[in-house]
């Protein structure tokens, strides 16, 4: 049925699926850029722990809520359908974003302010736990024989969201005074994210069941009793580890450039803008690689990319001069090399599961992978830097996750062939 959809219907399906992921990554980048100002607004200054540490800890709480949301919302989408699952995810996400955007500061609410921020982040984390798996399942199941290409829109949405967030930060920095930027710049940025969430909710609510291709969704057995479902989830965790490693590196390098080379924050924002824009320009290459996977189901480009992401960081850490330019271009170089891996990744992971269990299985695997390898990245890298003095530790973390991702991709071929022959 989906082969006879008009171009406008296809675009609407894609936008419906990826808008939650767009809002997620937008909020992620905004929170990281404005973390210092958020800390000053919502957290007291006279506690044992610093305000910024509390703000980042609150951010980390959303990672803990993700696996719970993945299990609950992914299972709901498997039972009730992808579209109802997407609508619930979007409603929770928009509510959490609005709570952060409009919550009064500590000076007004006292200890209730950090409590509400924690609640907002937990709501976001819970909803995001199911968002990726359910949305990717929706894209795959609406696009037979083009699963990887359609699922690649998830990565494109993430890049576009990061580019928009970076643009908002640069625009607000240019329009607002220094005092206004610190006082309520993050609120303006958060309101824009909330508006995106409301648009997504309206779009998903307006896409009625009659407009969606039929989905033979069967009530699944509990995840723990499924044949090899635990192994499939573990493989997805390994596959997403590389993205977590590179994402953390992208957040670390601007801090490194500021602390070591005294690069201004605005210059690091422009470097991030160049990273996201460069990736977006390579979208045609991403589609070609995804189409190759759809035709052949071969993983050689993915494995070659992983090998390159072991060698290039090693060269950067050992031989390349650590100049400000090299530091700020490092995330772009690694993402370009990683394109051969990430282009087919979302479709590959989705095809590891049957339709009746794809929403929960993919959601749980993705959320646990992000929570484990993304959540531990600051702790692991920080400890290595603290005790060894190696400021290039995040590069070695990327090398580790590249090896893990290559192993997971290779082991997943068995399940991919099983699905193809079923």
TORLOFI-156913 format. One line per 10 residues: their letters; for each residue x, y, z of C-alpha. Coordinates in Angstrom, 3 decimals, padded with zeros to 6 digits. Example, Ala and Ser with C-alpha at 12.3 -4.5 7.8 and 13.67 -1.06 7.14 Angstrom:
as) 012.300/-004.500/007.800; 013.670/-001.060/007.140
***
This chain:
xxxxxxxxxx) 000.000/000.000/000.000; 002.779/002.428/000.875; 004.194/002.067/-002.652; 001.194/004.034/-003.969; 001.381/006.927/-001.527; 001.727/010.388/-002.978; 004.870/012.437/-002.357; 002.993/014.721/000.050; 001.751/011.731/002.067; 005.259/010.301/002.300
xxxxxxxxxx) 006.614/013.630/003.543; 003.852/013.830/006.115; 004.636/010.328/007.400; 008.327/011.160/007.663; 007.704/014.442/009.473; 005.260/012.718/011.822; 007.901/010.121/012.701; 010.969/012.310/013.122; 009.550/015.418/014.802; 009.836/013.879/018.268
xxxxxxxxxx) 013.481/013.042/017.635; 014.008/016.600/016.400; 012.546/018.065/019.593; 014.627/015.639/021.681; 017.957/016.626/020.157; 017.036/020.288/020.133; 016.367/020.142/023.878; 019.577/018.160/024.429; 021.768/020.763/022.710; 019.933/023.695/024.311
xxxxxxxxxx) 020.277/022.219/027.785; 024.014/021.594/027.285; 024.652/025.139/025.999; 022.600/026.845/028.708; 023.434/024.501/031.606; 025.332/027.178/033.540; 022.436/029.665/033.307; 019.850/026.982/034.106; 021.902/026.064/037.169; 021.945/029.643/038.438
xxxxxxxxxx) 018.215/030.046/037.885; 016.822/026.888/039.453; 019.383/025.691/041.999; 020.555/027.272/045.273; 024.116/028.553/045.502; 024.800/027.553/049.119; 024.781/023.763/048.809; 027.747/021.437/049.108; 027.559/020.569/045.444; 027.970/023.238/042.798
xxxxxxxxxx) 024.972/024.533/040.885; 026.339/023.313/037.567; 026.899/019.833/039.001; 023.280/019.717/040.153; 022.062/020.911/036.752; 024.059/018.225/034.967; 022.903/015.593/037.459; 019.307/016.588/036.720; 020.073/016.224/033.029; 021.444/012.747/033.734
xxxxxxxxxx) 018.250/011.713/035.504; 016.465/011.681/032.170; 018.804/008.889/031.070; 017.617/006.764/033.994; 013.973/007.323/033.043; 014.559/006.296/029.440; 014.691/002.503/029.846; 011.473/002.591/031.901; 009.742/004.672/029.249; 011.139/002.395/026.540
xxxxxxxxxx) 009.624/-000.699/028.127; 006.244/000.903/028.855; 005.735/003.033/025.741; 007.393/000.556/023.362; 005.082/-002.182/024.623; 002.095/000.145/024.333; 002.952/000.844/020.681; 003.315/-002.886/019.972; -000.152/-003.516/021.375; -002.100/-000.440/020.250
xxxxxxxxxx) -000.198/000.621/017.133; 002.650/002.944/016.243; 000.612/006.117/015.836; -001.061/005.984/019.288; 002.362/005.310/020.793; 003.885/008.287/018.984; 001.060/010.545/020.155; 001.537/009.599/023.815; 005.317/010.120/023.527; 004.836/013.564/022.017
xxxxxxxxxx) 002.301/014.651/024.628; 004.627/013.733/027.488; 007.592/015.355/025.775; 005.761/018.631/025.108; 004.532/018.776/028.709; 008.037/018.258/030.098; 009.523/020.887/027.795; 006.833/023.426/028.720; 007.425/022.794/032.412; 011.118/023.637/032.044
xxxxxxxxxx) 010.405/026.656/029.850; 007.877/028.312/032.183; 008.926/027.158/035.645; 009.744/030.120/037.953; 013.258/030.244/039.351; 014.615/029.339/042.779; 014.247/032.934/043.938; 010.469/032.647/043.492; 009.626/029.029/044.320; 012.519/028.019/046.535
xxxxxxxxxx) 013.106/024.261/046.679; 010.028/023.628/044.510; 011.913/025.024/041.498; 014.558/022.273/041.250; 011.832/019.745/042.043; 009.776/020.870/039.040; 012.843/020.849/036.801; 013.583/017.290/037.876; 009.956/016.347/037.142; 010.172/017.943/033.700
xxxxxxxxxx) 013.388/016.102/032.863; 011.935/012.805/034.096; 008.877/013.293/031.888; 011.117/014.049/028.935; 013.309/011.048/029.629; 010.315/008.726/030.000; 008.800/009.893/026.718; 012.120/009.805/024.866; 012.610/006.219/025.969; 009.839/005.150/023.634
xxxxxxxxxx) 010.208/007.844/020.991; 013.109/006.506/018.933; 012.025/002.875/018.815; 008.375/003.587/018.050; 009.155/006.261/015.431; 011.764/004.104/013.710; 009.341/001.167/013.681; 006.725/003.438/012.104; 009.132/004.504/009.348; 010.282/000.951/008.632
xxxxxxxxxx) 006.808/-000.528/008.518; 005.503/002.201/006.222; 008.397/001.687/003.767; 008.864/-001.935/002.657; 012.158/-002.512/000.794; 013.331/000.991/001.752; 013.681/000.456/005.480; 017.191/001.829/005.953; 016.642/004.848/003.736; 013.420/005.829/005.489
xxxxxxxxxx) 014.874/005.159/008.941; 017.873/007.356/008.066; 015.526/010.320/008.435; 015.905/009.829/012.183; 019.606/010.734/011.977; 018.863/013.584/009.581; 016.310/014.923/012.044; 018.872/014.785/014.852; 021.390/016.745/012.801; 018.780/019.293/011.735
xxxxxxxxxx) 017.644/019.730/015.350; 021.214/020.283/016.534; 021.757/022.800/013.735; 018.569/024.661/014.704; 019.560/024.697/018.383; 022.996/026.044/017.539; 021.420/028.694/015.314; 019.058/029.728/018.113; 021.963/030.072/020.552; 023.964/032.191/018.100
xxxxxxxxxx) 020.933/034.356/017.258; 020.014/034.963/020.890; 023.634/035.769/021.696; 023.639/038.403/018.967; 020.250/039.961/019.766; 020.199/039.956/023.576; 022.401/041.830/025.976; 024.753/039.781/028.132; 022.459/040.180/031.160; 019.292/039.274/029.229
xxxxxxxxxx) 021.002/036.286/027.611; 021.981/034.925/031.026; 018.620/035.725/032.632; 016.101/034.374/030.142; 017.869/033.339/026.939; 017.384/029.675/027.796; 013.658/030.279/028.369; 013.206/031.668/024.862; 015.088/028.697/023.427; 013.017/026.268/025.540
xxxxxxxxxx) 009.745/027.906/024.471; 010.699/027.370/020.842; 011.279/023.700/021.634; 007.901/023.507/023.366; 006.231/024.995/020.300; 007.883/022.314/018.187; 006.488/019.710/020.553; 002.969/021.135/020.226; 003.255/021.125/016.440; 004.376/017.508/016.577
xxxxxxxxxx) 001.486/016.584/018.853; -001.028/018.246/016.536; 000.509/016.550/013.500; 000.425/013.110/015.087; -003.091/013.595/016.397; -004.306/014.714/012.964; -002.889/011.663/011.182; -005.848/009.364/011.669; -005.770/005.564/011.458; -007.346/005.612/008.001
xxxxxxxxxx) -004.362/007.489/006.632; -001.849/004.944/007.906; -001.092/001.690/006.151; -002.517/-001.302/008.017; -000.220/-002.731/010.686; -000.602/-006.314/011.825; 000.411/-005.594/015.386; 000.126/-008.628/017.637; 000.183/-008.462/021.423; 003.723/-009.536/022.344
xxxxxxxxxx) 004.848/-011.917/025.012; 006.869/-010.427/027.838; 010.302/-009.417/026.594; 012.055/-011.799/028.967; 010.414/-014.888/027.360; 011.155/-014.013/023.740; 013.652/-016.175/021.862; 016.997/-014.380/021.947; 015.290/-011.028/022.528; 017.794/-010.213/025.262
xxxxxxxxxx) 020.695/-010.798/022.894; 019.091/-008.631/020.223; 018.662/-005.836/022.769; 022.317/-006.186/023.797; 023.383/-005.946/020.152; 021.388/-002.737/019.716; 023.076/-001.369/022.839; 026.472/-002.088/021.308; 025.492/-000.552/017.988; 024.400/002.767/019.513
xxxxxxxxxx) 027.484/002.996/021.737; 029.505/004.567/018.930; 027.008/007.379/018.477; 027.132/008.062/022.219; 030.926/008.227/022.130; 031.042/010.679/019.241; 028.199/012.779/020.679; 030.036/013.169/023.981; 033.219/014.083/022.110; 031.276/016.816/020.342
xxxxxxxxxx) 030.254/018.270/023.717; 033.736/017.874/025.225; 035.834/019.486/022.500; 034.374/023.010/022.857; 035.077/022.843/026.599; 038.609/021.634/025.824; 039.153/024.486/023.360; 037.901/027.067/025.867; 039.905/025.803/028.846; 043.204/025.085/027.057
xxxxxxxxxx) 043.297/027.545/024.148; 040.953/030.203/025.621; 038.664/030.066/022.614; 035.530/032.157/023.107; 032.190/030.363/023.572; 030.841/032.038/020.432; 033.662/030.528/018.356; 032.857/027.074/019.681; 029.195/027.602/018.747; 030.257/028.413/015.189
xxxxxxxxxx) 032.415/025.272/015.153; 029.400/023.222/016.255; 027.315/024.910/013.563; 029.909/023.893/010.957; 029.846/020.306/012.275; 026.089/019.984/011.924; 025.925/021.851/008.602; 028.694/019.675/007.159; 026.814/016.522/008.084; 023.580/017.853/006.628
xxxxxxxxxx) 025.280/018.601/003.309; 026.236/014.926/003.068; 022.608/013.770/003.177; 022.670/012.509/-000.458; 025.641/010.293/000.446; 023.724/009.003/003.471; 020.789/008.039/001.261; 023.017/006.272/-001.259; 024.589/004.192/001.502; 021.188/003.393/002.994
xxxxxxxxxx) 019.864/002.343/-000.422; 022.888/000.072/-000.837; 022.034/-001.624/002.461; 018.359/-001.967/001.468; 019.380/-003.721/-001.764; 022.165/-005.953/-000.488; 021.925/-006.124/003.329; 025.726/-005.982/003.338; 027.528/-004.460/006.302; 030.996/-003.893/004.812
xxxxxxxxxx) 030.699/-000.072/004.746; 029.669/-000.121/008.403; 032.618/-002.308/009.416; 035.072/-000.204/007.394; 033.746/002.920/009.079; 034.281/001.358/012.512; 037.846/000.464/011.558; 038.452/004.050/010.466; 037.005/005.313/013.739; 039.587/003.240/015.581
xxxxxxxxxx) 042.527/004.474/013.513; 041.690/008.157/013.073; 041.227/008.964/016.789; 044.481/007.117/017.511; 046.295/009.310/014.978; 044.686/012.429/016.371; 045.635/011.555/019.940; 049.208/010.522/019.159; 050.494/012.581/016.255; 048.246/015.411/015.195
xxxxxxxxxx) 048.945/018.801/016.770; 046.304/019.894/019.259; 045.605/023.334/017.864; 042.282/025.153/018.362; 041.330/024.480/014.742; 042.049/020.758/015.030; 040.158/020.504/018.314; 037.035/022.142/016.911; 037.151/020.245/013.593; 037.608/016.885/015.292
xxxxxxxxxx) 033.854/016.136/015.767; 033.148/016.964/012.111; 035.925/014.679/010.849; 034.750/011.781/012.979; 031.098/012.263/011.989; 031.988/012.345/008.295; 033.932/009.102/008.638; 031.116/007.666/010.741; 028.579/008.410/008.010; 029.337/005.022/006.428
xxxxxxxxxx) 028.267/003.423/009.706; 025.338/005.589/010.731; 023.660/005.793/007.295; 022.212/002.278/007.608; 022.258/001.866/011.372; 018.666/002.742/012.304; 017.193/000.493/009.629; 019.601/-002.320/010.520; 018.623/-002.197/014.207; 014.910/-002.129/013.443
xxxxxxxxxx) 015.142/-005.183/011.216; 016.640/-007.240/014.034; 013.152/-007.497/015.568; 009.845/-008.832/014.328; 006.991/-006.381/013.916; 005.088/-007.586/016.970; 008.041/-006.859/019.290; 009.932/-004.167/017.400; 008.634/-001.157/019.310; 009.636/-002.457/022.736
xxxxxxxxxx) 012.794/-004.293/021.674; 014.247/-001.402/019.692; 013.223/001.169/022.308; 014.735/-000.763/025.224; 017.973/-001.533/023.370; 018.435/002.040/022.197; 017.593/003.572/025.576; 019.832/001.221/027.533; 022.657/001.871/025.074; 022.336/005.636/025.368
xxxxxxxxxx) 021.961/005.468/029.163; 024.956/003.161/029.534; 027.467/004.498/027.046; 026.231/008.081/026.894; 025.571/008.368/030.612; 028.906/006.830/031.594; 030.941/008.835/029.070; 031.396/011.948/031.262; 032.243/009.821/034.314; 034.681/007.501/032.547
xxxxxxxxxx) 036.430/010.218/030.572; 036.512/012.577/033.527; 038.115/009.912/035.724; 040.747/009.089/033.089; 041.601/012.751/032.589; 041.747/013.354/036.337; 044.031/010.438/037.205; 046.168/010.205/034.071; 046.247/013.757/032.769; 045.391/012.557/029.234
xxxxxxxxxx) 043.057/015.241/027.908; 042.549/013.181/024.759; 040.684/010.483/026.737; 037.388/011.038/024.824; 039.182/010.009/021.625; 040.104/006.684/023.188; 036.501/006.298/024.319; 035.411/006.680/020.678; 037.917/003.978/019.710; 036.468/001.641/022.343
xxxxxxxxxx) 032.881/002.221/021.217; 033.899/001.739/017.564; 035.281/-001.717/018.398; 032.139/-002.570/020.355; 029.881/-001.345/017.545; 031.757/-003.384/014.934; 031.367/-006.526/017.034; 027.648/-005.894/017.526; 027.062/-005.254/013.824; 028.896/-008.413/012.864
xxxxxxxxxx) 026.999/-010.569/015.362; 023.690/-009.067/014.278; 024.002/-010.491/010.756; 022.609/-013.822/011.971; 019.379/-012.205/013.147; 019.178/-010.083/010.013; 019.341/-013.195/007.830; 016.781/-014.873/010.067; 014.377/-011.983/009.532; 015.008/-011.991/005.768
xx) 014.245/-015.693/005.475; 011.152/-015.562/007.690
***
